[in-house]
Amino acid sequence: MSRKKEDDGVMDSISTFFFGKKLTPEENVKKWKREMNKEKRGIDRNIREIEREEAKVKRNIKEMAKRGDVSNATTLARELVRSKKAKERLTISKAQLSSVQMQLTQNLANYKMAGTLKKSAQIMGMMNSLIRLPEINAVMMTMAREMEKAGLIEEMMEETLDDMEEDFDEEADEQVQKVLDELDLNFKEAAPNAPTKSLQVATPATAESTADDALLSRLQSLNQ
């Protein structure tokens, strides 16, 4: 055995000791696809949890309509608008995960013929979108770095969804009214003698308002 091969063997052993066994392209693809399946299941759980909270919020909005509580009903309706956007974002991300899995399978097939993994602009684009989703940001960033090392994609920039919230207020009022219309609410008919706005005075806390606040807080945390 030549001196160079001995040195290479030593370096491989040291690298394996500190960083673990270097995975083959087949092993990497299998690992990434397995992790993506896990994230898709997590997305499904998040969507179901949001929908459960939404059902509770809708019931509360209807109760507020009966009391003529326009202000608080509108606040909860705004959170339903955010929930809808959050679910749409999660659904799109789940579809993108499936698309990345398909692209990985195709790239692996090409690797078996060509002997090397080629960089994929399609995977790069979808990974850029996926790392912006807070729910899976950490996992996808780790996966993206592994793909970079494997030569599958270029270096990526870490991003979040903060900038996507800027345009929410511009369309919020219209969307909130749609939510109230979908719930078939008419405040004047529900409570003809109730004020059109909540009184802006301090009132003692009640169990009902505390429950409403807790429900709003849970829904807001799911929409982040």
N, CA, C and O of each residue as an XYZ file, in Angstrom:
896
protein
N       0.849     -1.203      0.000
C       0.000      0.000      0.000
C       0.881      1.248      0.000
O       1.840      1.329      0.767
N       0.557      2.228     -0.863
C       1.371      3.425     -0.972
C       1.183      4.305      0.254
O       0.217      4.177      1.006
N       2.164      5.221      0.427
C       2.100      6.152      1.556
C       0.839      7.019      1.474
O       0.201      7.287      2.492
N       0.480      7.462      0.246
C      -0.683      8.325      0.060
C      -1.964      7.614      0.483
O      -2.806      8.205      1.160
N      -2.116      6.355      0.091
C      -3.310      5.602      0.459
C      -3.390      5.414      1.962
O      -4.472      5.447      2.549
N      -2.203      5.211      2.592
C      -2.191      5.077      4.048
C      -2.659      6.365      4.706
O      -3.453      6.342      5.646
N      -2.149      7.511      4.194
C      -2.545      8.809      4.749
C      -4.035      9.055      4.555
O      -4.716      9.552      5.453
N      -4.535      8.701      3.371
C      -5.966      8.870      3.106
C      -6.799      8.018      4.051
O      -7.849      8.443      4.531
N      -6.318      6.821      4.307
C      -7.028      5.930      5.209
C      -7.078      6.487      6.616
O      -8.104      6.400      7.292
N      -5.953      7.068      7.062
C      -5.893      7.673      8.391
C      -6.859      8.843      8.487
O      -7.585      8.979      9.471
N      -6.864      9.693      7.453
C      -7.754     10.857      7.456
C      -9.220     10.429      7.462
O     -10.047     11.034      8.144
N      -9.535      9.384      6.700
C     -10.913      8.873      6.690
C     -11.319      8.361      8.058
O     -12.449      8.565      8.502
N     -10.379      7.690      8.725
C     -10.674      7.160     10.057
C     -10.915      8.284     11.050
O     -11.831      8.213     11.868
N     -10.075      9.340     10.975
C     -10.226     10.475     11.881
C     -11.559     11.178     11.615
O     -12.275     11.533     12.551
N     -11.891     11.378     10.329
C     -13.144     12.036      9.957
C     -14.345     11.238     10.444
O     -15.317     11.805     10.942
N     -14.271      9.911     10.297
C     -15.361      9.045     10.746
C     -15.527      9.124     12.255
O     -16.648      9.132     12.763
N     -14.387      9.182     12.982
C     -14.426      9.229     14.440
C     -15.121     10.504     14.927
O     -15.945     10.456     15.840
N     -14.778     11.665     14.302
C     -15.321     12.943     14.769
C     -16.680     13.278     14.164
O     -17.529     13.866     14.834
N     -16.888     12.908     12.906
C     -18.094     13.358     12.205
C     -19.036     12.229     11.807
O     -20.090     12.484     11.224
N     -18.675     10.997     12.112
C     -19.523      9.874     11.743
C     -19.219      9.379     10.341
O     -18.472     10.010      9.593
N     -19.802      8.249      9.998
C     -19.575      7.634      8.698
C     -20.125      8.513      7.577
O     -21.256      8.992      7.658
N     -19.328      8.722      6.536
C     -19.777      9.483      5.380
C     -20.790      8.654      4.607
O     -20.511      7.521      4.217
N     -21.972      9.231      4.388
C     -23.026      8.496      3.727
C     -22.854      8.513      2.212
O     -22.343      9.476      1.640
N     -23.284      7.440      1.582
C     -23.295      7.379      0.129
C     -24.479      8.201     -0.383
O     -25.387      8.506      0.389
N     -24.488      8.568     -1.676
C     -25.652      9.283     -2.224
C     -26.961      8.530     -1.982
O     -27.978      9.144     -1.659
N     -26.941      7.200     -2.136
C     -28.151      6.410     -1.891
C     -28.612      6.549     -0.441
O     -29.805      6.699     -0.176
N     -27.662      6.499      0.495
C     -27.999      6.617      1.910
C     -28.513      8.021      2.243
O     -29.445      8.181      3.031
N     -27.892      9.034      1.631
C     -28.333     10.411      1.854
C     -29.763     10.618      1.381
O     -30.590     11.175      2.103
N     -30.049     10.167      0.168
C     -31.385     10.341     -0.395
C     -32.423      9.627      0.468
O     -33.493     10.172      0.739
N     -32.108      8.422      0.891
C     -33.029      7.664      1.745
C     -33.272      8.403      3.052
O     -34.405      8.469      3.530
N     -32.217      8.956      3.629
C     -32.315      9.695      4.890
C     -33.163     10.953      4.706
O     -34.046     11.229      5.519
N     -32.904     11.713      3.648
C     -33.651     12.948      3.408
C     -35.133     12.669      3.179
O     -35.993     13.380      3.700
N     -35.425     11.639      2.405
C     -36.826     11.309      2.125
C     -37.544     10.864      3.401
O     -38.715     11.188      3.604
N     -36.842     10.123      4.254
C     -37.445      9.685      5.516
C     -37.740     10.894      6.412
O     -38.796     10.965      7.040
N     -36.800     11.840      6.464
C     -37.005     13.038      7.280
C     -38.146     13.890      6.730
O     -38.904     14.485      7.495
N     -38.267     13.950      5.413
C     -39.357     14.721      4.808
C     -40.716     14.088      5.090
O     -41.702     14.796      5.296
N     -40.771     12.769      5.100
C     -42.028     12.093      5.460
C     -42.434     12.449      6.890
O     -43.614     12.650      7.179
N     -41.456     12.522      7.766
C     -41.729     12.896      9.155
C     -42.274     14.318      9.229
O     -43.218     14.589      9.972
N     -41.670     15.236      8.449
C     -42.126     16.623      8.456
C     -43.530     16.741      7.871
O     -44.324     17.556      8.340
N     -43.844     15.948      6.862
C     -45.193     15.979      6.284
C     -46.238     15.521      7.299
O     -47.335     16.077      7.362
N     -45.896     14.512      8.090
C     -46.826     14.078      9.142
C     -47.018     15.182     10.174
O     -48.123     15.398     10.673
N     -45.926     15.879     10.489
C     -46.021     16.997     11.428
C     -46.890     18.120     10.889
O     -47.649     18.736     11.638
N     -46.784     18.390      9.590
C     -47.620     19.414      8.959
C     -49.091     19.026      9.052
O     -49.938     19.868      9.349
N     -49.397     17.758      8.800
C     -50.787     17.287      8.908
C     -51.327     17.498     10.323
O     -52.477     17.900     10.503
N     -50.489     17.224     11.324
C     -50.922     17.430     12.716
C     -51.186     18.909     12.985
O     -52.168     19.263     13.638
N     -50.303     19.771     12.476
C     -50.491     21.208     12.668
C     -51.795     21.692     12.049
O     -52.521     22.483     12.651
N     -52.087     21.214     10.847
C     -53.317     21.621     10.165
C     -54.544     21.171     10.955
O     -55.494     21.937     11.119
N     -54.525     19.924     11.446
C     -55.662     19.423     12.226
C     -55.849     20.230     13.506
O     -56.977     20.519     13.905
N     -54.742     20.593     14.148
C     -54.826     21.365     15.387
C     -55.396     22.758     15.118
O     -56.223     23.256     15.881
N     -54.950     23.380     14.030
C     -55.481     24.692     13.664
C     -56.985     24.602     13.410
O     -57.747     25.463     13.849
N     -57.403     23.562     12.703
C     -58.827     23.412     12.374
C     -59.671     23.195     13.623
O     -60.801     23.679     13.697
N     -59.132     22.470     14.610
C     -59.871     22.287     15.866
C     -60.064     23.624     16.578
O     -61.150     23.923     17.075
N     -58.992     24.426     16.620
C     -59.096     25.729     17.275
C     -60.017     26.657     16.493
O     -60.743     27.454     17.085
N     -59.993     26.559     15.176
C     -60.865     27.385     14.344
C     -62.339     27.110     14.650
O     -63.145     28.036     14.733
N     -62.680     25.842     14.816
C     -64.072     25.480     15.113
C     -64.523     26.125     16.419
O     -65.653     26.602     16.522
N     -63.644     26.140     17.411
C     -63.979     26.767     18.691
C     -64.148     28.273     18.525
O     -65.065     28.877     19.081
N     -63.236     28.871     17.740
C     -63.299     30.317     17.539
C     -64.584     30.708     16.824
O     -65.195     31.721     17.167
N     -65.001     29.929     15.845
C     -66.235     30.232     15.112
C     -67.445     30.206     16.048
O     -68.339     31.046     15.948
N     -67.458     29.231     16.956
C     -68.560     29.180     17.914
C     -68.570     30.423     18.806
O     -69.626     30.973     19.117
N     -67.361     30.854     19.213
C     -67.267     32.042     20.056
C     -67.710     33.297     19.313
O     -68.364     34.167     19.887
N     -67.352     33.386     18.036
C     -67.749     34.553     17.244
C     -69.271     34.642     17.165
O     -69.838     35.729     17.280
N     -69.924     33.511     16.971
C     -71.384     33.501     16.894
C     -72.006     33.938     18.221
O     -73.009     34.650     18.244
N     -71.398     33.501     19.322
C     -71.899     33.924     20.627
C     -71.729     35.428     20.802
O     -72.604     36.099     21.349
N     -70.598     35.954     20.335
C     -70.357     37.401     20.433
C     -71.339     38.168     19.566
O     -71.764     39.267     19.924
N     -71.702     37.592     18.426
C     -72.677     38.247     17.549
C     -74.018     38.376     18.251
O     -74.694     39.395     18.116
N     -74.408     37.353     18.999
C     -75.663     37.404     19.740
C     -75.637     38.508     20.789
O     -76.666     39.110     21.093
N     -74.449     38.771     21.340
C     -74.316     39.824     22.353
C     -74.077     41.190     21.725
O     -74.065     42.205     22.421
N     -73.886     41.215     20.391
C     -73.588     42.471     19.712
C     -72.174     42.959     19.959
O     -71.895     44.152     19.838
N     -71.272     42.038     20.307
C     -69.884     42.392     20.614
C     -69.075     42.431     19.320
O     -68.360     41.485     18.991
N     -69.199     43.536     18.595
C     -68.559     43.660     17.283
C     -67.041     43.641     17.386
O     -66.376     42.972     16.595
N     -66.492     44.358     18.337
C     -65.050     44.524     18.441
C     -64.319     43.193     18.643
O     -63.381     42.869     17.914
N     -64.771     42.425     19.652
C     -64.101     41.154     19.934
C     -64.360     40.111     18.854
O     -63.490     39.293     18.557
N     -65.548     40.137     18.270
C     -65.848     39.206     17.181
C     -64.931     39.476     15.997
O     -64.449     38.547     15.348
N     -64.694     40.753     15.721
C     -63.806     41.126     14.608
C     -62.367     40.704     14.885
O     -61.654     40.269     13.981
N     -61.946     40.838     16.145
C     -60.593     40.412     16.515
C     -60.402     38.926     16.253
O     -59.387     38.515     15.691
N     -61.379     38.118     16.661
C     -61.287     36.679     16.427
C     -61.383     36.359     14.936
O     -60.736     35.431     14.452
N     -62.183     37.124     14.220
C     -62.307     36.891     12.778
C     -60.977     37.150     12.071
O     -60.630     36.456     11.115
N     -60.239     38.148     12.543
C     -58.912     38.425     11.959
C     -57.985     37.233     12.159
O     -57.187     36.911     11.280
N     -58.090     36.573     13.324
C     -57.251     35.397     13.553
C     -57.663     34.234     12.654
O     -56.822     33.427     12.258
N     -58.961     34.145     12.330
C     -59.389     33.108     11.387
C     -58.806     33.358     10.005
O     -58.475     32.414      9.288
N     -58.679     34.640      9.624
C     -58.041     34.972      8.346
C     -56.585     34.514      8.356
O     -56.100     33.930      7.388
N     -55.900     34.785      9.459
C     -54.502     34.347      9.582
C     -54.412     32.817      9.563
O     -53.481     32.254      8.986
N     -55.372     32.154     10.189
C     -55.374     30.695     10.212
C     -55.497     30.117      8.804
O     -54.818     29.155      8.447
N     -56.376     30.727      8.018
C     -56.554     30.275      6.641
C     -55.254     30.392      5.870
O     -54.879     29.482      5.131
N     -54.559     31.527      6.044
C     -53.281     31.722      5.360
C     -52.248     30.707      5.853
O     -51.460     30.179      5.068
N     -52.260     30.440      7.166
C     -51.304     29.482      7.726
C     -51.543     28.085      7.165
O     -50.592     27.374      6.838
N     -52.814     27.690      7.052
C     -53.129     26.367      6.496
C     -52.734     26.267      5.026
O     -52.223     25.238      4.583
N     -52.971     27.337      4.275
C     -52.578     27.348      2.859
C     -51.070     27.190      2.723
O     -50.577     26.454      1.868
N     -50.345     27.906      3.593
C     -48.881     27.845      3.573
C     -48.393     26.439      3.891
O     -47.475     25.936      3.243
N     -49.006     25.802      4.889
C     -48.618     24.449      5.282
C     -48.941     23.441      4.180
O     -48.151     22.536      3.911
N     -50.103     23.599      3.545
C     -50.496     22.675      2.472
C     -49.544     22.770      1.288
O     -49.143     21.755      0.717
N     -49.183     24.006      0.921
C     -48.230     24.205     -0.179
C     -46.877     23.596      0.168
O     -46.240     22.961     -0.672
N     -46.442     23.792      1.413
C     -45.143     23.258      1.837
C     -45.125     21.735      1.814
O     -44.118     21.128      1.451
N     -46.235     21.120      2.200
C     -46.319     19.654      2.144
C     -46.184     19.167      0.703
O     -45.496     18.181      0.436
N     -46.849     19.869     -0.230
C     -46.749     19.500     -1.643
C     -45.312     19.683     -2.152
O     -44.828     18.878     -2.948
N     -44.637     20.738     -1.693
C     -43.249     20.969     -2.097
C     -42.323     19.879     -1.562
O     -41.386     19.466     -2.244
N     -42.586     19.417     -0.342
C     -41.795     18.313      0.209
C     -41.929     17.067     -0.669
O     -40.944     16.380     -0.940
N     -43.144     16.786     -1.103
C     -43.367     15.633     -1.976
C     -42.639     15.813     -3.308
O     -42.097     14.856     -3.859
N     -42.631     17.047     -3.820
C     -41.942     17.323     -5.083
C     -40.434     17.141     -4.938
O     -39.780     16.604     -5.831
N     -39.889     17.589     -3.814
C     -38.447     17.406     -3.575
C     -38.115     15.919     -3.504
O     -37.096     15.481     -4.038
N     -38.973     15.144     -2.846
C     -38.750     13.696     -2.770
C     -38.712     13.070     -4.165
O     -37.867     12.219     -4.444
N     -39.614     13.487     -5.027
C     -39.641     12.958     -6.398
C     -38.374     13.350     -7.155
O     -37.803     12.538     -7.883
N     -37.937     14.596     -6.980
C     -36.717     15.058     -7.643
C     -35.489     14.306     -7.132
O     -34.577     14.000     -7.900
N     -35.471     14.013     -5.832
C     -34.355     13.255     -5.265
C     -34.294     11.849     -5.863
O     -33.217     11.338     -6.171
N     -35.463     11.234     -6.020
C     -35.526      9.902     -6.626
C     -34.994      9.944     -8.054
O     -34.253      9.053     -8.470
N     -35.372     10.985     -8.807
C     -34.912     11.119    -10.192
C     -33.408     11.364    -10.250
O     -32.706     10.782    -11.077
N     -32.918     12.240     -9.355
C     -31.477     12.522     -9.332
C     -30.666     11.294     -8.960
O     -29.564     11.092     -9.471
N     -31.213     10.469     -8.066
C     -30.513      9.252     -7.681
C     -30.434      8.278     -8.848
O     -29.428      7.592     -9.031
N     -31.502      8.224     -9.634
C     -31.487      7.364    -10.823
C     -30.431      7.846    -11.811
O     -29.727      7.037    -12.416
N     -30.320      9.158    -11.975
C     -29.290      9.714    -12.863
C     -27.890      9.446    -12.325
O     -26.955      9.192    -13.084
N     -27.764      9.507    -10.997
C     -26.467      9.240    -10.372
C     -25.994      7.820    -10.675
O     -24.815      7.594    -10.947
N     -26.916      6.877    -10.625
C     -26.551      5.485    -10.867
C     -26.052      5.266    -12.295
O     -25.282      4.343    -12.562
N     -26.506      6.136    -13.212
C     -26.040      6.028    -14.593
C     -24.771      6.842    -14.829
O     -23.853      6.392    -15.515
N     -24.727      8.066    -14.245
C     -23.605      8.968    -14.511
C     -22.498      8.878    -13.474
O     -21.366      9.284    -13.736
N     -22.819      8.344    -12.287
C     -21.798      8.192    -11.247
C     -21.581      9.430    -10.402
O     -20.653      9.463     -9.594
N     -22.419     10.457    -10.565
C     -22.282     11.660     -9.753
C     -23.635     12.347     -9.599
O     -24.483     12.287    -10.489
N     -23.821     13.000     -8.456
C     -25.036     13.775     -8.240
C     -24.870     15.150     -8.889
O     -23.911     15.865     -8.597
N     -25.782     15.512     -9.750
C     -25.721     16.814    -10.402
C     -26.538     17.834     -9.622
O     -27.553     17.510     -9.006
N     -26.065     19.072     -9.668
C     -26.806     20.133     -8.996
C     -28.187     20.284     -9.623
O     -28.350     20.179    -10.839
N     -29.178     20.533     -8.770
C     -30.555     20.640     -9.233
C     -31.131     22.005     -8.879
O     -31.281     22.342     -7.705
N     -31.457     22.796     -9.925
C     -32.060     24.107     -9.704
C     -33.473     23.961     -9.139
O     -33.927     24.802     -8.363
N     -34.162     22.891     -9.530
C     -35.521     22.670     -9.030
C     -35.534     22.399     -7.532
O     -36.328     22.979     -6.792
N     -34.649     21.515     -7.097
C     -34.556     21.217     -5.660
C     -34.123     22.459     -4.897
O     -34.621     22.739     -3.808
N     -33.179     23.205     -5.489
C     -32.696     24.432     -4.860
C     -33.848     25.409     -4.627
O     -33.974     25.980     -3.544
N     -34.687     25.599     -5.647
C     -35.797     26.537     -5.525
C     -36.801     26.120     -4.463
O     -37.266     26.944     -3.675
N     -37.132     24.831     -4.447
C     -38.106     24.356     -3.468
C     -37.547     24.385     -2.052
O     -38.275     24.686     -1.106
N     -36.272     24.078     -1.897
C     -35.659     24.136     -0.570
C     -35.628     25.575     -0.062
O     -35.814     25.823      1.129
N     -35.391     26.528     -0.978
C     -35.409     27.940     -0.583
C     -36.766     28.330     -0.026
O     -36.846     29.114      0.919
N     -37.833     27.791     -0.602
C     -39.176     28.073     -0.113
C     -39.436     27.373      1.217
O     -40.038     27.953      2.120
N     -38.989     26.145      1.334
C     -39.277     25.346      2.525
C     -38.583     25.875      3.774
O     -39.148     25.811      4.866
N     -37.368     26.396      3.629
C     -36.661     26.887      4.821
C     -37.294     28.163      5.362
O     -36.965     28.595      6.466
N     -38.194     28.768      4.598
C     -38.861     29.979      5.071
C     -40.067     29.679      5.960
O     -40.646     30.587      6.556
N     -40.441     28.409      6.047
C     -41.582     28.030      6.886
C     -41.094     27.793      8.319
O     -40.305     26.876      8.549
N     -41.546     28.600      9.286
C     -41.033     28.484     10.657
C     -41.155     27.088     11.246
O     -40.271     26.646     11.979
N     -42.263     26.375     10.928
C     -42.510     25.065     11.529
C     -41.439     24.041     11.189
O     -41.190     23.127     11.975
N     -40.798     24.180     10.024
C     -39.802     23.184      9.601
C     -38.460     23.819      9.256
O     -37.597     23.177      8.657
N     -38.289     25.084      9.636
C     -37.079     25.824      9.255
C     -35.796     25.128      9.690
O     -34.881     24.954      8.884
N     -35.720     24.726     10.969
C     -34.484     24.150     11.503
C     -34.110     22.849     10.781
O     -32.955     22.648     10.407
N     -35.097     21.975     10.593
C     -34.844     20.687      9.933
C     -34.418     20.897      8.488
O     -33.479     20.258      8.014
N     -35.113     21.800      7.782
C     -34.809     22.016      6.377
C     -33.462     22.704      6.173
O     -32.779     22.443      5.183
N     -33.069     23.587      7.105
C     -31.756     24.219      7.005
C     -30.653     23.193      7.176
O     -29.654     23.230      6.457
N     -30.821     22.273      8.121
C     -29.832     21.210      8.312
C     -29.743     20.339      7.067
O     -28.652     19.984      6.621
N     -30.898     20.000      6.512
C     -30.939     19.177      5.306
C     -30.300     19.898      4.120
O     -29.598     19.285      3.316
N     -30.548     21.200      4.017
C     -29.986     21.986      2.918
C     -28.454     22.005      2.987
O     -27.776     21.910      1.964
N     -27.923     22.128      4.203
C     -26.461     22.114      4.353
C     -25.889     20.759      3.937
O     -24.821     20.687      3.330
N     -26.607     19.692      4.268
C     -26.158     18.359      3.851
C     -26.196     18.230      2.329
O     -25.306     17.623      1.733
N     -27.225     18.799      1.702
C     -27.317     18.763      0.244
C     -26.199     19.584     -0.411
O     -25.687     19.223     -1.470
N     -25.832     20.693      0.239
C     -24.716     21.507     -0.256
C     -23.416     20.687     -0.250
O     -22.671     20.665     -1.230
N     -23.169     20.015      0.881
C     -21.951     19.208      0.998
C     -21.936     18.068     -0.012
O     -20.876     17.662     -0.488
N     -23.131     17.553     -0.335
C     -23.225     16.449     -1.299
C     -23.141     16.946     -2.739
O     -23.127     16.143     -3.673
N     -23.085     18.268     -2.924
C     -22.979     18.824     -4.271
C     -24.294     18.881     -5.027
O     -24.304     19.019     -6.250
N     -25.415     18.774     -4.301
C     -26.717     18.735     -4.959
C     -27.286     20.133     -5.191
O     -27.976     20.363     -6.184
N     -27.002     21.073     -4.279
C     -27.494     22.438     -4.419
C     -26.390     23.424     -4.066
O     -25.353     23.052     -3.516
N     -26.639     24.701     -4.397
C     -25.707     25.763     -4.045
C     -25.952     26.207     -2.609
O     -26.901     25.758     -1.965
N     -25.089     27.091     -2.111
C     -25.253     27.601     -0.753
C     -26.543     28.399     -0.655
O     -26.894     29.154     -1.562
N     -27.244     28.220      0.463
C     -28.544     28.859      0.648
C     -28.484     29.889      1.757
O     -27.664     29.803      2.671
N     -29.380     30.877      1.655
C     -29.513     31.903      2.683
C     -30.680     31.559      3.588
O     -31.740     31.150      3.116
N     -30.485     31.724      4.895
C     -31.568     31.444      5.840
C     -32.565     32.584      5.820
O     -32.195     33.753      5.935
N     -33.843     32.231      5.673
C     -34.907     33.233      5.614
C     -36.084     32.763      6.464
O     -36.202     31.584      6.798
N     -36.944     33.708      6.801
C     -38.176     33.366      7.523
C     -39.346     34.034      6.817
O     -39.187     34.669      5.774
N     -40.509     33.876      7.402
C     -41.721     34.405      6.781
C     -42.090     35.802      7.291
O     -43.190     36.278      7.011
N     -41.211     36.459      8.021
C     -41.562     37.753      8.602
C     -42.007     38.752      7.548
O     -42.956     39.507      7.759
N     -41.307     38.754      6.392
C     -41.619     39.739      5.369
C     -42.956     39.475      4.688
O     -43.484     40.352      4.005
N     -43.510     38.273      4.867
C     -44.770     37.934      4.214
C     -45.972     38.472      4.975
O     -47.096     38.411      4.476
N     -45.749     39.003      6.188
C     -46.853     39.518      6.987
C     -47.160     40.977      6.660
O     -48.177     41.507      7.106
N     -46.290     41.636      5.883
C     -46.434     43.058      5.654
C     -47.732     43.413      4.944
O     -48.342     44.440      5.241
N     -48.157     42.568      4.006
C     -49.334     42.905      3.223
C     -50.628     42.415      3.857
O     -51.696     42.532      3.255
N     -50.544     41.866      5.066
C     -51.752     41.311      5.689
C     -52.779     42.398      5.971
O     -53.953     42.233      5.640
N     -52.357     43.516      6.583
C     -53.294     44.551      6.984
C     -54.051     45.140      5.801
O     -55.203     45.548      5.948
N     -53.418     45.191      4.629
C     -54.048     45.792      3.472
C     -55.305     45.034      3.045
O     -56.271     45.639      2.582
N     -55.290     43.734      3.200
C     -56.438     42.945      2.775
C     -57.238     42.388      3.950
O     -58.240     41.701      3.754
N     -56.792     42.686      5.168
C     -57.402     42.079      6.353
C     -58.879     42.421      6.488
O     -59.702     41.534      6.713
N     -59.223     43.709      6.353
C     -60.611     44.117      6.569
C     -61.563     43.402      5.618
O     -62.631     42.939      6.019
N     -61.164     43.319      4.366
C     -62.008     42.640      3.382
C     -62.164     41.168      3.719
O     -63.263     40.619      3.633
N     -61.058     40.523      4.105
C     -61.090     39.107      4.433
C     -61.884     38.846      5.712
O     -62.592     37.845      5.820
N     -61.759     39.753      6.676
C     -62.505     39.609      7.928
C     -64.004     39.671      7.647
O     -64.774     38.884      8.197
N     -64.413     40.600      6.796
C     -65.827     40.703      6.459
C     -66.318     39.431      5.778
O     -67.453     39.002      5.990
N     -65.452     38.827      4.955
C     -65.821     37.567      4.306
C     -66.049     36.473      5.339
O     -66.977     35.674      5.215
N     -65.187     36.441      6.372
C     -65.347     35.449      7.442
C     -66.685     35.632      8.130
O     -67.406     34.663      8.368
N     -67.020     36.880      8.453
C     -68.292     37.148      9.128
C     -69.470     36.794      8.224
O     -70.488     36.285      8.694
N     -69.330     37.065      6.924
C     -70.395     36.711      5.978
C     -70.566     35.197      5.883
O     -71.686     34.690      5.817
N     -69.424     34.474      5.876
C     -69.480     33.012      5.784
C     -70.175     32.411      7.005
O     -70.850     31.385      6.913
N     -69.996     33.072      8.152
C     -70.648     32.598      9.376
C     -72.098     33.067      9.449
O     -72.813     32.767     10.405
N     -72.526     33.819      8.406
C     -73.910     34.281      8.300
C     -74.310     35.090      9.527
O     -75.355     34.863     10.138
N     -73.439     36.047      9.869
C     -73.699     36.852     11.051
C     -74.281     38.204     10.668
O     -73.830     38.853      9.723
N     -75.266     38.598     11.404
C     -75.841     39.931     11.266
C     -76.016     40.475     12.673
O     -76.925     40.065     13.396
N     -75.158     41.387     13.057
C     -75.144     41.843     14.442
C     -76.436     42.551     14.843
O     -76.896     42.417     15.977
N     -77.008     43.289     13.930
C     -78.229     44.017     14.270
C     -79.398     43.062     14.471
O     -80.231     43.260     15.355
N     -79.452     42.008     13.629
C     -80.528     41.039     13.780
C     -80.312     40.167     15.004
O     -81.261     39.803     15.699
N     -79.032     39.832     15.263
C     -78.726     38.957     16.404
C     -78.983     39.672     17.723
O     -79.476     39.081     18.684
N     -78.637     40.961     17.750
C     -78.811     41.726     18.997
C     -79.227     43.147     18.638
O     -78.393     44.052     18.669
N     -80.502     43.369     18.297
C     -80.962     44.672     17.804
C     -80.780     45.814     18.779
O     -80.651     46.965     18.362
N     -80.767     45.524     20.061
C     -80.637     46.589     21.046
C     -79.214     46.764     21.558
O     -78.948     47.592     22.428
N     -78.288     45.952     20.989
C     -76.902     46.016     21.461
C     -76.170     47.151     20.762
O     -76.510     47.486     19.627
N     -75.172     47.752     21.409
C     -74.380     48.801     20.763
C     -73.592     48.216     19.608
O     -73.264     47.030     19.614
N     -73.288     49.035     18.625
C     -72.553     48.540     17.448
C     -71.084     48.362     17.752
O     -70.377     47.703     16.991
N     -70.600     48.936     18.854
C     -69.201     48.769     19.236
C     -69.138     48.426     20.713
O     -70.013     48.803     21.492
N     -68.087     47.705     21.085
C     -67.918     47.397     22.498
C     -67.619     48.679     23.261
O     -66.919     49.556     22.753
N     -68.144     48.795     24.479
C     -67.892     49.970     25.278
C     -66.433     50.052     25.645
O     -65.839     49.051     26.044
N     -65.844     51.223     25.518
C     -64.431     51.413     25.815
C     -64.241     51.809     27.281
O     -63.651     52.847     27.582
N     -64.739     50.981     28.173
C     -64.574     51.227     29.599
C     -64.078     49.959     30.247
O     -64.264     48.860     29.724
N     -63.439     50.122     31.398
C     -62.917     48.963     32.098
C     -64.054     48.197     32.731
O     -64.938     48.790     33.350
N     -64.040     46.882     32.583
C     -65.061     46.032     33.183
C     -64.378     44.900     33.914
O     -63.270     44.509     33.547
N     -65.027     44.357     34.958
C     -64.419     43.256     35.699
C     -64.189     42.059     34.788
O     -64.997     41.773     33.904
N     -63.097     41.375     35.008
C     -62.814     40.180     34.204
C     -63.825     39.097     34.530
O     -64.211     38.922     35.686
N     -64.245     38.383     33.519
C     -65.189     37.287     33.712
C     -64.575     36.005     33.224
O     -63.595     36.019     32.479
N     -65.156     34.878     33.648
C     -64.651     33.578     33.206
C     -64.777     33.453     31.701
O     -63.929     32.845     31.048
N     -65.855     34.039     31.139
C     -66.089     33.937     29.704
C     -65.027     34.692     28.915
O     -64.486     34.171     27.939
N     -64.721     35.947     29.344
C     -63.725     36.726     28.621
C     -62.349     36.102     28.764
O     -61.549     36.133     27.830
N     -62.070     35.532     29.936
C     -60.784     34.853     30.138
C     -60.654     33.664     29.204
O     -59.584     33.419     28.646
N     -61.746     32.923     29.033
C     -61.724     31.775     28.118
C     -61.517     32.232     26.679
O     -60.797     31.590     25.915
N     -62.162     33.361     26.309
C     -61.995     33.901     24.964
C     -60.545     34.303     24.724
O     -59.985     34.035     23.661
N     -59.939     34.950     25.724
C     -58.543     35.364     25.597
C     -57.622     34.165     25.444
O     -56.685     34.196     24.647
N     -57.885     33.108     26.205
C     -57.056     31.897     26.133
C     -57.180     31.244     24.763
O     -56.195     30.774     24.194
N     -58.401     31.223     24.245
C     -58.634     30.634     22.929
C     -57.919     31.433     21.852
O     -57.302     30.854     20.957
N     -57.995     32.763     21.928
C     -57.326     33.620     20.972
C     -55.818     33.410     21.031
O     -55.145     33.366     20.001
N     -55.298     33.280     22.249
C     -53.863     33.085     22.425
C     -53.399     31.773     21.785
O     -52.345     31.734     21.149
N     -54.183     30.698     21.951
C     -53.820     29.403     21.356
C     -53.811     29.486     19.838
O     -52.908     28.965     19.184
N     -54.820     30.143     19.284
C     -54.910     30.249     17.827
C     -53.772     31.088     17.279
O     -53.210     30.768     16.232
N     -53.424     32.166     17.982
C     -52.311     33.012     17.545
C     -50.992     32.251     17.552
O     -50.170     32.409     16.650
N     -50.796     31.419     18.583
C     -49.554     30.651     18.657
C     -49.459     29.635     17.512
O     -48.364     29.367     17.019
N     -50.579     29.076     17.091
C     -50.580     28.126     15.976
C     -50.328     28.826     14.656
O     -49.805     28.212     13.726
N     -50.691     30.104     14.550
C     -50.553     30.833     13.295
C     -49.196     31.453     13.115
O     -48.907     31.990     12.046
N     -48.339     31.398     14.137
C     -47.019     32.010     14.039
C     -46.102     31.182     13.161
O     -44.942     31.545     12.963
